[in-house]
């Protein structure tokens, strides 16, 4: 999973981001062109993860960050985080 | 060499051109209405709008116009972006120590270099080197140079360039945006037939001034005078068997609108900046998808829904 997190981290620079309320809008830059038809919106927790992913993070460090921000059970957070990261990577890889 | 100044007012921006005095300097017919002041000396007294445009009493943008692409400094670096089809490019953007360098080709003969232009955003200064045109005149803003300059202005101010038509009926300003063929010009024509003023039927500059968004025309290939109108409604028209009014909500609508804004995606900061402007517009102005049957009835249909 650490590899997935690193892949997401490396993809971040290819996205333009904007917070709209509690959501985060991600627009991919492909071949030097912003693609407004392939945007993604993340909810509050997804936006938090996107904003706080750093190089070298692993599941444990991300769970710790999330639990520090949101009141949640660590085990539930871990399961949700794994699903989220896989889905996010799939989206980013396709772009 | 002696230089003289020409001032243009475009979308309430003041552009100051410094041009060689011993040459014929050409602004084509599309610029006629935009030339404001013949000399720098008379600028402030004759132009109250100038003071409004720039609190520092300076032009918003300065352009030094030079003769000959061959005389341009060879300081540019790696290519950042090009506007190209499979075989040719209309223009290229290169890195430059002080900003960017543009190589702009003749739009009617793409193999012919027309301008080499340097932009220093810190000084808001363009240096434009141009080969003389077929009439032996210096034509530093010849298409597509001016739209490129306006684009960079839109990355530094609360402004956007957009493919859209705009009309003003004396009360409300309406914008119709979309890709080619959706009916932008048709809608402008219908409103014009009903007595409304057409700001432009193809390209607009939007600016936020004192908290409100305005739409402006910019010089085109045909003669026109500067026009502006407050912006109250944005429509994304499409052909449909019946008139249909679908008020948009949320990010999807904003993205549909943004897709019609003129962008050079090579610069993430520019995209971010324009995204911020679009979201601001979407927060202030209703954006509506509009199924259109192109008859005068659609105007009544629109007004009824606006007031509902």
Contacts between the chains, C-beta under 8 A, distances in Angstrom:
chain1	res1	chain2	res2	distance
A	13	B	268	7.9
A	16	B	268	5.9
A	16	B	271	4.7
A	16	B	272	5.2
A	16	B	275	6.0
A	17	B	272	7.8
A	18	B	272	7.3
A	18	B	275	5.2
A	18	B	276	6.8
A	18	B	279	6.3
A	20	B	251	6.3
A	20	B	279	6.4
A	23	B	251	7.4
A	25	B	251	5.6
A	25	B	275	7.7
A	27	B	255	7.8
A	27	B	271	7.0
A	27	B	275	6.9
A	29	B	265	5.7
A	29	B	268	6.4
A	29	B	271	6.9
A	32	B	80	7.6
A	32	B	81	5.5
A	32	B	265	5.4
A	32	B	266	4.1
A	33	B	263	7.8
A	33	B	265	4.0
A	34	B	263	6.0
A	34	B	265	4.1
A	34	B	271	4.5
A	36	B	255	4.7
A	36	B	256	7.8
A	36	B	258	5.2
A	36	B	259	4.3
A	37	B	255	7.5
A	37	B	259	6.8
A	39	B	251	7.1
A	39	B	255	5.6
A	41	B	251	5.8
